[in-house]
Amino acid sequence: MKIIEVDHSIANRFNGYIEINKNLKKYPELYNPILAHELAHSNEPFSIHDLKLDLVSDSEVSHIKLLKFMFKYPKSFLQLSPIIYNKKKGFSIDINLIIMYLVMFITFFVVIVLGVKYL
């Protein structure tokens, strides 16, 4: 699998290659499990396997270390955007992230409606 280093996001798998933040090389405790996670994804634009991998995978990544990395390299926060523009590829959409955001939005909406109605 071809690995392309970029200066934004954390890591993303596309059809036939993985983009990974070049600054992660300085943090092997983050780089290795993140790369392993991306390698576990399929090349399909959407699959249930990929959604389950993103939702419930047992990550060896320390969330505290990852947050510190993201604050040190602010372009990595692009990972949280479901739509990314790349000069080579154009726009790419992360369907899994859109689904996760929809689930969170619906959950918050239901909790607020129930809280207002019954409190």
C-alpha positions as CSV (number, residue, x, y, z in Angstrom):
1,M,0.0,0.0,0.0
2,K,1.4,3.4,-1.0
3,I,1.8,5.9,1.9
4,I,1.7,9.6,1.1
5,E,2.8,12.1,3.8
6,V,0.7,15.2,4.1
7,D,0.8,18.2,6.5
8,H,-3.0,18.1,7.4
9,S,-5.4,15.7,9.1
10,I,-4.2,12.6,10.9
11,A,-4.6,9.8,8.4
12,N,-7.1,8.8,5.7
13,R,-7.3,5.8,3.4
14,F,-8.3,6.2,-0.1
15,N,-8.5,3.7,-3.0
16,G,-5.0,2.3,-3.2
17,Y,-3.1,4.7,-0.9
18,I,-3.0,6.1,2.6
19,E,-2.4,9.8,3.5
20,I,-0.8,10.2,6.9
21,N,0.4,13.4,8.6
22,K,4.1,13.6,8.2
23,N,4.6,14.9,11.7
24,L,3.4,11.6,13.2
25,K,6.8,10.1,12.3
26,K,8.1,12.0,15.4
27,Y,5.5,10.1,17.5
28,P,5.9,6.3,16.8
29,E,3.5,5.6,19.7
30,L,0.8,7.3,17.6
31,Y,2.1,6.6,14.1
32,N,2.2,2.8,14.3
33,P,-1.4,2.2,15.6
34,I,-2.8,4.9,13.4
35,L,-1.2,3.3,10.3
36,A,-2.4,-0.1,11.4
37,H,-5.9,1.2,11.8
38,E,-5.9,2.7,8.3
39,L,-4.5,-0.5,6.8
40,A,-7.4,-2.4,8.4
41,H,-9.9,-0.3,6.3
42,S,-11.1,-1.5,2.9
43,N,-10.8,0.3,-0.4
44,E,-14.6,0.7,-0.7
45,P,-16.0,4.2,-0.5
46,F,-18.4,2.9,2.2
47,S,-18.7,-0.5,4.0
48,I,-20.2,-1.7,7.2
49,H,-16.7,-3.2,8.1
50,D,-15.2,0.3,7.9
51,L,-18.0,1.9,9.9
52,K,-17.6,-0.7,12.6
53,L,-13.8,-0.3,12.6
54,D,-14.3,3.5,13.2
55,L,-17.0,3.1,15.8
56,V,-15.8,0.3,18.0
57,S,-12.2,-0.5,17.2
58,D,-9.9,-1.1,20.1
59,S,-7.4,1.7,19.6
60,E,-4.0,1.6,21.1
61,V,-3.7,5.3,20.6
62,S,-3.6,7.4,23.7
63,H,-6.3,10.1,23.3
64,I,-4.4,12.5,25.5
65,K,-1.2,12.2,23.3
66,L,-3.3,12.5,20.2
67,L,-5.0,15.7,21.4
68,K,-1.6,17.1,22.3
69,F,-0.4,16.3,18.8
70,M,-3.4,17.9,17.3
71,F,-2.9,21.1,19.3
72,K,0.8,21.2,18.4
73,Y,-0.1,20.7,14.7
74,P,-3.5,22.5,14.2
75,K,-3.9,21.4,10.6
76,S,-4.6,17.9,12.0
77,F,-8.0,19.1,13.1
78,L,-9.1,18.8,9.5
79,Q,-9.5,15.1,10.4
80,L,-12.8,16.2,12.2
81,S,-14.3,17.6,9.0
82,P,-16.4,15.1,6.9
83,I,-15.6,17.1,3.7
84,I,-11.9,17.8,2.8
85,Y,-10.6,19.5,-0.3
86,N,-7.3,18.2,-1.7
87,K,-5.6,19.9,-4.7
88,K,-4.9,16.5,-6.3
89,K,-8.2,14.7,-5.6
90,G,-10.6,17.6,-5.2
91,F,-13.3,17.1,-2.6
92,S,-13.5,13.9,-0.6
93,I,-16.3,12.9,1.7
94,D,-16.0,10.8,4.8
95,I,-19.3,8.9,4.9
96,N,-18.4,7.2,8.2
97,L,-17.9,10.6,9.9
98,I,-21.1,12.0,8.5
99,I,-23.0,9.0,9.9
100,M,-21.3,9.4,13.3
101,Y,-22.2,13.1,13.4
102,L,-25.8,12.3,12.5
103,V,-26.0,9.8,15.3
104,M,-24.6,12.3,17.8
105,F,-27.0,15.0,16.5
106,I,-30.1,12.8,16.7
107,T,-29.0,11.6,20.2
108,F,-28.6,15.2,21.5
109,F,-31.8,16.2,19.8
110,V,-33.8,13.4,21.4
111,V,-32.2,14.0,24.9
112,I,-33.1,17.8,24.7
113,V,-36.7,17.1,23.5
114,L,-37.2,14.5,26.2
115,G,-35.6,16.8,28.8
116,V,-37.7,19.8,27.9
117,K,-40.9,17.7,27.7
118,Y,-40.5,15.8,31.0
119,L,-38.5,18.2,33.2
